[in-house]
Amino acid sequence: MVETKQRFPAEANKVYTYADAETLLNNTADLAKFVDHHKTVQVPRLSELDD
């Protein structure tokens, strides 16, 4: 078996799910966590992939 090294941690590919948009908008703490994670973890990965 060939071992491959991931370029990014699994956390960089995290998918966010919520029951519906209204529930998420009523839970601003979770919404803030999602936005912060996207900016700090996912955007750098996406930027590198875009190059």
mmCIF file of the C-alpha atoms, coordinates in Angstrom:
data_MODEL
# 
_entry.id   MODEL 
# 
loop_
_atom_site.group_PDB 
_atom_site.id 
_atom_site.type_symbol 
_atom_site.label_atom_id 
_atom_site.label_alt_id 
_atom_site.label_comp_id 
_atom_site.label_asym_id 
_atom_site.label_entity_id 
_atom_site.label_seq_id 
_atom_site.pdbx_PDB_ins_code 
_atom_site.Cartn_x 
_atom_site.Cartn_y 
_atom_site.Cartn_z 
_atom_site.occupancy 
_atom_site.B_iso_or_equiv 
_atom_site.pdbx_formal_charge 
_atom_site.auth_seq_id 
_atom_site.auth_comp_id 
_atom_site.auth_asym_id 
_atom_site.auth_atom_id 
_atom_site.pdbx_PDB_model_num 
ATOM 1  C CA . MET A 1 1  ? 0.000   0.000  0.000  1.00 0.00 ? 1  MET A CA 1 
ATOM 2  C CA . VAL A 1 2  ? 1.301   3.431  -0.958 1.00 0.00 ? 2  VAL A CA 1 
ATOM 3  C CA . GLU A 1 3  ? 1.034   6.065  1.731  1.00 0.00 ? 3  GLU A CA 1 
ATOM 4  C CA . THR A 1 4  ? 0.031   9.497  0.490  1.00 0.00 ? 4  THR A CA 1 
ATOM 5  C CA . LYS A 1 5  ? 0.500   12.701 2.394  1.00 0.00 ? 5  LYS A CA 1 
ATOM 6  C CA . GLN A 1 6  ? -2.411  15.091 2.552  1.00 0.00 ? 6  GLN A CA 1 
ATOM 7  C CA . ARG A 1 7  ? -1.599  18.680 1.662  1.00 0.00 ? 7  ARG A CA 1 
ATOM 8  C CA . PHE A 1 8  ? -4.182  19.986 4.105  1.00 0.00 ? 8  PHE A CA 1 
ATOM 9  C CA . PRO A 1 9  ? -5.591  18.740 7.384  1.00 0.00 ? 9  PRO A CA 1 
ATOM 10 C CA . ALA A 1 10 ? -8.988  17.057 7.281  1.00 0.00 ? 10 ALA A CA 1 
ATOM 11 C CA . GLU A 1 11 ? -10.347 20.037 9.211  1.00 0.00 ? 11 GLU A CA 1 
ATOM 12 C CA . ALA A 1 12 ? -9.775  22.170 6.091  1.00 0.00 ? 12 ALA A CA 1 
ATOM 13 C CA . ASN A 1 13 ? -12.465 20.158 4.296  1.00 0.00 ? 13 ASN A CA 1 
ATOM 14 C CA . LYS A 1 14 ? -15.072 20.369 7.026  1.00 0.00 ? 14 LYS A CA 1 
ATOM 15 C CA . VAL A 1 15 ? -18.659 20.585 5.807  1.00 0.00 ? 15 VAL A CA 1 
ATOM 16 C CA . TYR A 1 16 ? -21.106 22.597 7.870  1.00 0.00 ? 16 TYR A CA 1 
ATOM 17 C CA . THR A 1 17 ? -24.673 21.406 8.234  1.00 0.00 ? 17 THR A CA 1 
ATOM 18 C CA . TYR A 1 18 ? -27.653 22.877 10.026 1.00 0.00 ? 18 TYR A CA 1 
ATOM 19 C CA . ALA A 1 19 ? -31.341 21.988 10.037 1.00 0.00 ? 19 ALA A CA 1 
ATOM 20 C CA . ASP A 1 20 ? -32.258 25.157 8.151  1.00 0.00 ? 20 ASP A CA 1 
ATOM 21 C CA . ALA A 1 21 ? -31.046 28.706 7.578  1.00 0.00 ? 21 ALA A CA 1 
ATOM 22 C CA . GLU A 1 22 ? -33.490 30.262 10.042 1.00 0.00 ? 22 GLU A CA 1 
ATOM 23 C CA . THR A 1 23 ? -32.268 28.058 12.893 1.00 0.00 ? 23 THR A CA 1 
ATOM 24 C CA . LEU A 1 24 ? -28.657 28.895 12.079 1.00 0.00 ? 24 LEU A CA 1 
ATOM 25 C CA . LEU A 1 25 ? -29.398 32.615 11.934 1.00 0.00 ? 25 LEU A CA 1 
ATOM 26 C CA . ASN A 1 26 ? -30.974 32.336 15.374 1.00 0.00 ? 26 ASN A CA 1 
ATOM 27 C CA . ASN A 1 27 ? -27.797 30.733 16.726 1.00 0.00 ? 27 ASN A CA 1 
ATOM 28 C CA . THR A 1 28 ? -25.239 33.454 16.170 1.00 0.00 ? 28 THR A CA 1 
ATOM 29 C CA . ALA A 1 29 ? -22.570 31.676 18.245 1.00 0.00 ? 29 ALA A CA 1 
ATOM 30 C CA . ASP A 1 30 ? -22.514 28.734 15.818 1.00 0.00 ? 30 ASP A CA 1 
ATOM 31 C CA . LEU A 1 31 ? -22.686 31.059 12.832 1.00 0.00 ? 31 LEU A CA 1 
ATOM 32 C CA . ALA A 1 32 ? -19.682 33.005 14.135 1.00 0.00 ? 32 ALA A CA 1 
ATOM 33 C CA . LYS A 1 33 ? -17.733 29.738 14.600 1.00 0.00 ? 33 LYS A CA 1 
ATOM 34 C CA . PHE A 1 34 ? -18.531 28.665 11.026 1.00 0.00 ? 34 PHE A CA 1 
ATOM 35 C CA . VAL A 1 35 ? -17.418 32.006 9.575  1.00 0.00 ? 35 VAL A CA 1 
ATOM 36 C CA . ASP A 1 36 ? -14.242 32.116 11.670 1.00 0.00 ? 36 ASP A CA 1 
ATOM 37 C CA . HIS A 1 37 ? -13.300 28.554 10.718 1.00 0.00 ? 37 HIS A CA 1 
ATOM 38 C CA . HIS A 1 38 ? -13.938 29.283 7.064  1.00 0.00 ? 38 HIS A CA 1 
ATOM 39 C CA . LYS A 1 39 ? -11.712 32.390 7.148  1.00 0.00 ? 39 LYS A CA 1 
ATOM 40 C CA . THR A 1 40 ? -8.868  30.837 9.152  1.00 0.00 ? 40 THR A CA 1 
ATOM 41 C CA . VAL A 1 41 ? -8.780  27.255 7.845  1.00 0.00 ? 41 VAL A CA 1 
ATOM 42 C CA . GLN A 1 42 ? -10.665 26.882 4.577  1.00 0.00 ? 42 GLN A CA 1 
ATOM 43 C CA . VAL A 1 43 ? -9.742  30.120 2.789  1.00 0.00 ? 43 VAL A CA 1 
ATOM 44 C CA . PRO A 1 44 ? -5.976  29.396 2.922  1.00 0.00 ? 44 PRO A CA 1 
ATOM 45 C CA . ARG A 1 45 ? -6.602  25.934 1.430  1.00 0.00 ? 45 ARG A CA 1 
ATOM 46 C CA . LEU A 1 46 ? -8.870  27.321 -1.269 1.00 0.00 ? 46 LEU A CA 1 
ATOM 47 C CA . SER A 1 47 ? -6.383  30.083 -2.083 1.00 0.00 ? 47 SER A CA 1 
ATOM 48 C CA . GLU A 1 48 ? -3.588  27.572 -2.552 1.00 0.00 ? 48 GLU A CA 1 
ATOM 49 C CA . LEU A 1 49 ? -5.761  25.360 -4.732 1.00 0.00 ? 49 LEU A CA 1 
ATOM 50 C CA . ASP A 1 50 ? -6.749  28.379 -6.830 1.00 0.00 ? 50 ASP A CA 1 
ATOM 51 C CA . ASP A 1 51 ? -3.117  29.220 -7.685 1.00 0.00 ? 51 ASP A CA 1 
# 
